[in-house]
C-alpha cells in the first residue's frame, strides 16, 4: 500500500473554534474531506480566548488532529486580529510566533509533512522560514509548501523598522524580498517563497494577475503564473442542509419545496416585515467592507425599495457602512430589515427564508454565500467576478442551465437592472421552481475540491523545490 500523504494545514482561524470569515469555513472543512481521501492531515491554529478547549490538542469532527499554539500574552484576547478601533499593534509578533511554533510543533510531534498548506498572510512566513532559517534542517527536507490566497486585499503590512522581529536575514528586506514600499509585506514573502500558490477560484487566479485586482502583487503573480492555480471552495454539506438544519423553523428538501415558504413567513414575521408569500425577499449577508459592494446597494436603494420586494441585510464591519445601513433602516422601515451584528442563526434563517441572495461584490475570491444559498434553494444575484463568475450561470443568458443572475459593471444601475430581471423571472413561478430544484441538486460539497487539492499535492511532491527570490 502506498504511504499516506502527510499534510500540515496552517490557518489562523478554523470553524468551529474561531471565525471571522470564509477562511474559517475552508479550514474547518477541507482537512476533514482530505482525511476521507486517506490523507494524514493535521491542523495548527492559535489558541485564542474563544477556543474553549482544555489543553493544546483536539480532534476536529472526531477525526482530524488540531494543535493549538498557546501564548496567553498573544492570543488570550477578545478579538482575533483587531478591535473596533483597529488592528492589534503587535500582530507581526503574534504571527511570527505562530509561524515558528507551527514548524516546531511539527517537529515535536515527529510529523514530517510532505506538504505544509498555508493560508493567507498570517501563515505567510512559514514558506519563507523553511527556505531560510530552516533550510538546513533535515526534518523538512522533503517538505513542499502550498500557499492559498483567500483574499489578496489583506497582505499583512508592517512598519519597516520592525524587520528584526521576523528573525529573517537583513538582505531579505529588499524589493526582491519582503519589502514593499518601505514596509514589511508578509504575503509577498509567501508569494515568492512557496512552492505553489493557489487561490480559491480560477477566475480570481487570473484577475489577481492584473493591476485592478492584484493589490500591487500582480507582477509577482504573473511571474509565478506557472505555479498558480485556482480551486473553488466547497461548503460543508452537513452544516448547510435544509433537510436537517435545526436552526431553521421548517426543514425541507428538493422534494418538499413548498415548505420553504414557511421559513419565508417566519422571517417576515420575525423581522417585522409584511407577510406575503408573493413578495420576493432578497437577503444579503457579509462583512461590511468595501469589498462586498454595499455602496452599490446604497447608491440605488431608493429605486430598489420602490420595487415590490423586501430586503434583509445581516452584516458587521466598517463604521461608515454601519451608518449607511442605519440610514436605510430609518428610511424604509417596512421594506427592509437591517441587522448589524454577527449572527450565524439569523444567517441560516436568511439563507432558508429568502428567494434571492445578493452579492454585488467589487471582487470576490470565491464567495460562500452563493453556494450556501444554492443548498437552500435561494437564487444568487451577483456581480460577475472571481468565484461568483465561476459558480453562477446567468438565467437571462442561459435559461436551460442558469442558476442565478449576474451583472458585470460595478455600477448601481447594473445592479438595479439585474434585480429587475430577477423579479420578472420570479413571477414566472413554474420556471423559478425548476431553477430552485436545479440549484439544490448542484454539488459544491468539499469532495470535489478536496480531490483537486490532493491531485495538486501529488504533483507538487514531484516538482523541484523552487527558490523564487527575484
Ligand atoms: P468572506 O470570507 O470574504 O467574508 P465568504 O462569502 O467567503 O466571505 O464567507 C462569509 C461567511 O461568513 C459565510 O459563511 C457567511 O454566511 C458568514 N457571515 C458573514 N457575515 C456574517 C454575519 N454578520 N453573521 C453571520 N454570518 C456571517
Boltz pocket constraint, residues with backbone or C-beta under 6 A from the ligand:
constraints:
  - pocket:
      binder: B
      contacts: [[A, 20], [A, 21], [A, 22], [A, 23], [A, 25], [A, 285], [A, 286], [A, 287], [A, 314], [A, 315], [A, 316], [A, 339], [A, 341], [A, 342], [A, 343], [A, 344], [A, 345], [A, 347], [A, 366], [A, 367], [A, 368], [A, 369]]
      max_distance: 6.0
